[in-house]
C-alpha cells in the first residue's frame, strides 16, 4: 500500500503495457495472478490475457497449483512432516497482522516438511506447500508452531533470546540483522491453460539468502 514506483507492476507495464497484461485483477495489479508478501522473494505467476488469468486462478482455487516455499526458521518442528489446518483473520488489535483462530476467518492450510536443522535445532530449513493462499499465511502458521521465520519483524522472527544465545558468536549478529523474513517462493507447478502441459519453474535463492546459508554452513 502506498508504493507507486519501483514495483513489479511498474516493470511489467514498462515491458508489456496494459494491453499486454490481463485485467482480471484490476488496474492496480495488471497480470498478477497471485501475490507474494512484501520482502518475500521468489517465483510468481503473471498472465498476459484474461482467459489465461481466469484458468490459472481456477487451478489455484481448486488446489491444482503446487506452490513450494523455503523458509529458515527458529527452532525445530516436533514432526518432520505435518500440516497446519486453521482459520485465519485479522489480528484483534493490530490491523497490519493476521492471527490464527479456531472457528472464525478464512480456512488456511499449510503443509510442511523439515529439510535440515542446524546447531542442534536452533535453526531449521523448512519446505512449505500451500493448499490455500491467505495473506501472511506461512509466516502466521510458522509462528503458530513456534517456528517463527528468521528476520520476520512482524511475527517475532528474532525474539527467542534463549535460542539466539546458542548460535555461534561469529554468525550471531548476521543472523539477527537479516533485514527481512527469510522466506522464498522456490517452485511453482501448474498446467498450461492452452497446451495443457505441466509447467514447472524454480527460482534460485537470492543473494542475501545464499549468504545466510554460507554463514550457517
C-alpha positions in Angstrom: 0.0 0.0 0.0 1.2 3.5 -0.9 4.1 2.2 -3.2 3.5 3.6 -6.7 7.1 3.4 -8.1 9.9 0.8 -8.3 7.4 -2.1 -8.1 7.0 -5.3 -10.1 3.8 -3.8 -11.7 5.9 -0.8 -12.9 8.3 -3.2 -14.5 5.6 -5.3 -16.1 3.9 -2.2 -17.5 7.2 -0.9 -18.9 7.6 -4.2 -20.8 4.0 -5.1 -21.9 1.8 -2.0 -21.2 -1.8 -2.6 -20.1 -2.8 -4.2 -23.4 -0.2 -7.0 -22.9 -1.4 -8.0 -19.5 -4.7 -9.4 -18.1 -7.1 -7.0 -16.5 -8.9 -9.5 -14.2 -7.2 -8.2 -11.1 -7.8 -4.5 -11.9 -5.7 -1.6 -13.0 -3.5 -1.7 -9.9 -2.5 -5.3 -10.4 -2.4 -5.9 -14.1 -1.4 -9.5 -14.9 -0.8 -10.5 -11.3 -2.4 -14.0 -10.6 -1.2 -14.2 -7.1 1.0 -12.1 -4.9 3.9 -12.5 -2.5 4.2 -10.7 0.8 6.4 -7.7 0.8 10.1 -8.8 1.3 9.3 -12.4 0.3 11.3 -13.4 -2.8 10.7 -16.0 -5.5 8.6 -17.1 -8.4 5.0 -16.0 -9.0 2.5 -16.1 -11.9 1.7 -13.3 -14.3 -0.9 -13.7 -17.0 -0.9 -11.8 -20.4 -4.7 -12.3 -21.1 -7.9 -12.7 -19.2 -8.7 -16.3 -20.2 -5.3 -17.4 -19.0 -5.7 -15.5 -15.8 -9.1 -17.0 -15.0 -7.9 -20.5 -15.7 -4.8 -20.1 -13.5 -6.9 -18.6 -10.7 -9.2 -21.6 -11.0 -6.3 -24.0 -10.7 -5.1 -22.2 -7.6 -8.7 -22.2 -6.1 -9.1 -25.9 -6.8 -5.6 -26.7 -5.3 -4.2 -27.9 -8.6 -1.2 -25.5 -8.5 1.7 -26.5 -6.4 3.4 -23.5 -4.6 6.5 -24.6 -2.8 8.3 -22.2 -0.4 11.5 -22.5 1.6 11.9 -20.7 4.9 14.7 -20.5 7.5 13.0 -20.6 10.9 13.9 -20.6 14.6 13.6 -24.0 16.4 12.9 -27.4 15.0 9.4 -28.9 14.3 8.1 -31.7 16.5 7.1 -33.6 13.4 9.4 -33.9 10.4 6.3 -33.8 8.1 3.0 -32.2 9.1 0.1 -29.9 8.2 -1.3 -26.7 9.8 -5.0 -26.5 9.3 -6.6 -23.5 10.9 -8.7 -20.4 10.3 -7.0 -17.1 9.8 -8.2 -13.5 10.1 -7.0 -10.0 11.0 -5.3 -9.6 14.4 -7.8 -8.3 17.0 -5.7 -5.3 17.9 -3.1 -4.8 15.1 -4.8 -4.5 11.7 -1.5 -5.0 9.9 -1.2 -8.5 11.2 -3.1 -11.8 10.8 -3.8 -14.4 13.5 -4.9 -18.0 13.8 -8.5 -18.6 15.1 -10.4 -21.7 15.9 -13.7 -21.0 14.1 -13.7 -17.5 12.5 -11.9 -16.1 9.5 -10.8 -17.9 6.3 -9.7 -21.5 6.1 -5.9 -21.8 5.7 -3.8 -25.0 5.1 0.0 -25.2 5.0 1.9 -28.5 4.5 5.4 -28.6 5.9 8.5 -30.7 5.8 11.8 -30.3 7.7 14.7 -30.2 5.2 17.5 -29.7 7.6 18.2 -28.4 11.1 21.3 -26.6 12.3 23.1 -26.2 15.7 21.1 -28.8 17.4 17.7 -27.4 16.4 18.4 -23.7 16.9 17.5 -23.1 13.2 15.7 -25.2 10.6 15.2 -25.0 6.8 11.6 -25.8 6.0 9.7 -26.7 2.8 6.2 -25.4 2.8 3.4 -26.2 0.4 0.3 -24.1 0.3 -3.2 -25.5 -0.2 -4.6 -22.0 0.3 -3.1 -18.6 -0.2 -4.1 -16.3 2.7 -2.2 -13.1 3.5 0.9 -13.8 5.6 -0.2 -17.5 5.8 3.2 -19.1 6.0 4.5 -16.6 8.5 1.5 -16.8 10.7 1.4 -20.6 10.6 5.1 -20.9 11.4 4.7 -18.6 14.4 1.7 -20.7 15.5 4.0 -23.8 15.5 6.7 -21.8 17.5 8.8 -21.8 14.3 9.0 -18.0 13.5 10.7 -17.1 10.3 14.2 -15.6 10.8 14.1 -11.9 10.2 10.3 -11.5 10.4 9.8 -8.4 12.5 6.1 -8.7 12.3 5.8 -12.2 13.7 8.5 -12.4 16.3 11.2 -13.7 14.0 14.2 -12.8 16.2 12.7 -12.6 19.7 13.7 -16.0 21.1 16.7 -14.9 23.3 17.4 -18.4 24.6 17.8 -19.8 21.1 19.8 -16.7 20.0 22.3 -17.4 22.8 23.0 -20.9 21.3 24.2 -19.5 18.0 28.0 -19.4 17.3 29.2 -15.9 18.2 30.8 -15.3 14.8 27.4 -15.5 12.9 25.0 -14.3 15.6 25.0 -10.6 14.5 24.5 -11.6 10.9 21.5 -13.8 11.7 19.9 -11.2 14.0 20.5 -8.4 11.5 19.0 -10.2 8.5 16.8 -7.4 7.1 13.7 -9.3 6.0 11.8 -12.6 6.5 14.0 -15.4 5.2 11.1 -16.7 3.1 11.5 -17.6 -0.6 8.9 -18.9 -3.2 11.1 -21.7 -4.5 8.9 -23.6 -7.0 5.6 -23.4 -8.8 3.9 -26.2 -10.8 0.8 -25.8 -12.9 -1.0 -26.9 -16.0 -0.5 -24.6 -19.0 -4.0 -23.2 -19.8 -3.7 -23.7 -23.6 -1.2 -26.5 -24.2 -2.3 -28.4 -21.1 1.3 -29.4 -20.4 2.7 -29.4 -16.9 4.8 -26.4 -16.3 7.5 -26.4 -13.6 9.5 -23.3 -12.6 12.2 -22.9 -9.9 13.5 -19.6 -8.6 17.1 -19.7 -7.3 17.8 -18.3 -3.9 18.6 -14.6 -4.0 22.0 -13.4 -2.9 21.1 -12.5 0.7 19.6 -15.9 1.5 22.6 -17.6 -0.2 24.9 -15.6 2.0 22.8 -16.6 5.0 23.3 -20.3 4.2 27.0 -19.8 3.7 27.3 -18.4 7.2 25.3 -21.2 8.7 27.3 -23.9 6.9 
